[in-house]
Amino acid sequence: KVQHLSEKRLCIETLKKREDSLEKQKAELINQKGSLLKISVYAKRKMTEEEDNFTREVTEFNNEYGLTSNRDILIKKKVKTEINYLENEAALLKNEMESMEHKNVQLNALQLQKTELKQHLFTLQSKLKDLEKAIRDAERTTKNLEAEKVEVSEKPQTDPECLRLKKELENCKDDDWESICETLRTEIEILQM
């Protein structure tokens, strides 16, 4: 039971270390998520600015040289490139968020397991206390019984009634007294019990 209890304690300490490690990872991932979101917002704003600048420059260029037919093609190409870039960024962010959610589920499962192990440890400690009390009671009872046994075994040598009956038995050596001796032996045996 004590070994089992030690194993459970070791398991709880291991789970605690694992939980702490996962908490740190979770905090790091949350920080990374925040950084990625900031980068994404900044990138979107920058892209919008660049797109506006690009569109303005292309418009000015086309107006200046009369290339309006090429303008639509260039804008569509630029927009398509930007859409692909943003879709890739969104996919990366989505993967990061799913990974964080998965780690959070693992952390919750470990916390639940830790709670269950703590409850089990509490139950085992309670049982251990009960067993230790039962052992102390049994040791006390054994000690009392041994003292009583010694007292009972010494009774024939110290009890006046036993001594008197022994003396009578020694005096009764005749064959006529044999039945009386047998009776006295029986009484002595009864007293010795």
C-alpha positions as CSV (number, residue, x, y, z in Angstrom):
1,K,0.0,0.0,0.0
2,V,2.8,2.4,0.9
3,Q,4.7,1.5,-2.3
4,H,1.4,2.0,-4.3
5,L,1.0,5.4,-2.5
6,S,4.5,6.4,-3.4
7,E,3.9,5.5,-7.0
8,K,0.8,7.6,-7.1
9,R,2.6,10.5,-5.5
10,L,5.4,10.2,-8.1
11,C,2.8,10.0,-10.9
12,I,1.1,13.2,-9.5
13,E,4.5,15.0,-9.4
14,T,5.2,13.9,-13.0
15,L,1.7,15.1,-14.1
16,K,2.3,18.4,-12.3
17,K,5.6,18.9,-14.1
18,R,3.9,18.0,-17.4
19,E,1.1,20.3,-16.6
20,D,3.5,23.2,-15.9
21,S,5.3,22.5,-19.1
22,L,2.1,22.5,-21.1
23,E,1.0,25.7,-19.3
24,K,4.3,27.3,-20.5
25,Q,3.8,26.0,-24.0
26,K,0.2,27.3,-23.9
27,A,1.4,30.8,-22.9
28,E,4.0,30.8,-25.6
29,L,1.5,29.7,-28.2
30,I,-0.9,32.4,-27.1
31,N,1.9,35.0,-27.4
32,Q,2.8,33.6,-30.8
33,K,-0.9,33.8,-31.8
34,G,-1.0,37.4,-30.7
35,S,2.2,38.1,-32.6
36,L,0.9,36.4,-35.7
37,L,-2.4,38.3,-35.6
38,K,-0.5,41.5,-35.3
39,I,1.7,40.6,-38.2
40,S,-1.4,39.6,-40.2
41,V,-3.2,42.9,-39.4
42,Y,0.0,44.8,-40.3
43,A,0.5,42.7,-43.5
44,K,-3.1,43.3,-44.5
45,R,-2.8,47.1,-43.9
46,K,0.5,47.2,-45.7
47,M,-1.0,45.2,-48.6
48,T,-4.0,47.5,-48.8
49,E,-1.6,50.5,-48.8
50,E,0.6,48.9,-51.4
51,E,-2.4,47.9,-53.5
52,D,-3.8,51.4,-53.3
53,N,-0.4,52.8,-54.3
54,F,0.0,50.3,-57.0
55,T,-3.5,50.9,-58.4
56,R,-2.9,54.7,-58.3
57,E,0.5,54.4,-60.0
58,V,-0.9,52.0,-62.6
59,T,-3.9,54.3,-63.2
60,E,-1.6,57.3,-63.6
61,F,0.7,55.3,-65.9
62,N,-2.2,54.0,-68.0
63,N,-3.8,57.4,-68.2
64,E,-0.5,58.9,-69.2
65,Y,0.2,56.4,-71.9
66,G,-3.4,55.3,-72.7
67,L,-3.0,51.7,-71.6
68,T,-6.4,51.2,-69.9
69,S,-6.9,47.8,-71.5
70,N,-3.8,46.4,-69.8
71,R,-4.8,48.0,-66.5
72,D,-7.6,45.6,-65.8
73,I,-5.3,42.6,-66.5
74,L,-2.6,43.9,-64.2
75,I,-5.0,44.7,-61.4
76,K,-6.6,41.3,-61.6
77,K,-3.2,39.6,-61.5
78,K,-2.1,41.7,-58.5
79,V,-5.4,41.0,-56.7
80,K,-5.1,37.2,-57.4
81,T,-1.6,37.2,-56.0
82,E,-2.7,39.1,-52.9
83,I,-5.7,36.8,-52.4
84,N,-3.4,33.7,-52.6
85,Y,-1.0,35.3,-50.1
86,L,-3.8,36.1,-47.7
87,E,-5.3,32.6,-48.1
88,N,-2.0,31.1,-47.2
89,E,-1.6,33.4,-44.2
90,A,-5.2,32.5,-43.1
91,A,-4.4,28.7,-43.4
92,L,-1.3,29.1,-41.3
93,L,-3.2,31.0,-38.6
94,K,-5.9,28.4,-38.6
95,N,-3.4,25.6,-38.2
96,E,-1.8,27.4,-35.3
97,M,-5.1,27.9,-33.6
98,E,-6.1,24.2,-34.1
99,S,-2.8,23.1,-32.6
100,M,-3.3,25.4,-29.6
101,E,-6.8,24.0,-29.1
102,H,-5.5,20.4,-29.3
103,K,-2.9,21.2,-26.7
104,N,-5.5,22.8,-24.5
105,V,-7.6,19.7,-24.7
106,Q,-4.6,17.6,-23.6
107,L,-4.0,20.0,-20.7
108,N,-7.6,19.7,-19.6
109,A,-7.4,15.9,-19.7
110,L,-4.2,15.9,-17.6
111,Q,-5.8,18.2,-15.1
112,L,-8.8,15.9,-14.8
113,Q,-6.5,12.9,-14.4
114,K,-4.5,14.9,-11.7
115,T,-7.8,15.6,-9.8
116,E,-8.7,11.9,-10.0
117,L,-5.3,10.8,-8.8
118,K,-5.5,13.3,-5.9
119,Q,-8.8,11.9,-4.9
120,H,-7.4,8.3,-5.1
121,L,-4.4,9.4,-3.0
122,F,-6.7,10.9,-0.4
123,T,-8.7,7.6,-0.2
124,L,-5.5,5.6,0.1
125,Q,-4.2,7.9,2.8
126,S,-7.4,7.5,4.7
127,K,-7.2,3.7,4.4
128,L,-3.6,3.7,5.5
129,K,-4.6,5.7,8.6
130,D,-7.3,3.1,9.4
131,L,-4.9,0.2,8.9
132,E,-2.3,1.9,11.1
133,K,-4.9,2.3,13.8
134,A,-6.1,-1.3,13.5
135,I,-2.4,-2.5,13.8
136,R,-1.9,-0.4,16.9
137,D,-5.2,-1.8,18.4
138,A,-4.1,-5.3,17.5
139,E,-0.6,-4.8,19.1
140,R,-2.2,-3.4,22.2
141,T,-4.7,-6.4,22.4
142,T,-1.8,-8.9,21.8
143,K,0.3,-7.3,24.6
144,N,-2.7,-7.4,27.0
145,L,-3.4,-11.1,26.1
146,E,0.3,-12.0,26.6
147,A,0.2,-10.4,30.0
148,E,-3.0,-12.3,30.9
149,K,-1.4,-15.5,29.6
150,V,1.6,-15.0,31.9
151,E,-0.7,-14.3,34.8
152,V,-2.8,-17.4,34.1
153,S,0.2,-19.6,33.7
154,E,1.6,-18.4,37.1
155,K,-1.8,-18.9,38.8
156,P,-1.2,-22.6,39.9
157,Q,2.0,-21.6,41.7
158,T,0.5,-18.6,43.4
159,D,-3.2,-19.2,43.9
160,P,-4.0,-20.5,47.5
161,E,-6.8,-22.7,46.3
162,C,-4.5,-24.4,43.7
163,L,-1.8,-24.9,46.3
164,R,-4.3,-26.4,48.8
165,L,-5.6,-28.9,46.2
166,K,-2.0,-29.9,45.2
167,K,-1.2,-30.5,48.8
168,E,-4.3,-32.7,49.3
169,L,-3.4,-34.6,46.1
170,E,0.0,-35.4,47.5
171,N,-1.5,-36.6,50.8
172,C,-3.8,-38.9,48.8
173,K,-1.4,-41.6,47.7
174,D,-3.5,-44.6,48.9
175,D,-5.5,-46.6,46.4
176,D,-8.7,-45.8,48.3
177,W,-8.1,-42.2,47.6
178,E,-7.6,-42.7,43.9
179,S,-11.0,-41.4,42.9
180,I,-10.7,-38.4,45.1
181,C,-7.3,-37.7,43.5
182,E,-8.8,-37.9,40.1
183,T,-11.5,-35.4,41.1
184,L,-8.9,-33.1,42.5
185,R,-6.8,-33.3,39.3
186,T,-9.9,-32.4,37.4
187,E,-10.5,-29.4,39.6
188,I,-6.9,-28.3,39.3
189,E,-7.1,-28.5,35.5
190,I,-10.3,-26.5,35.6
191,L,-8.6,-23.8,37.8
192,Q,-5.6,-23.7,35.4
193,M,-7.8,-22.9,32.4
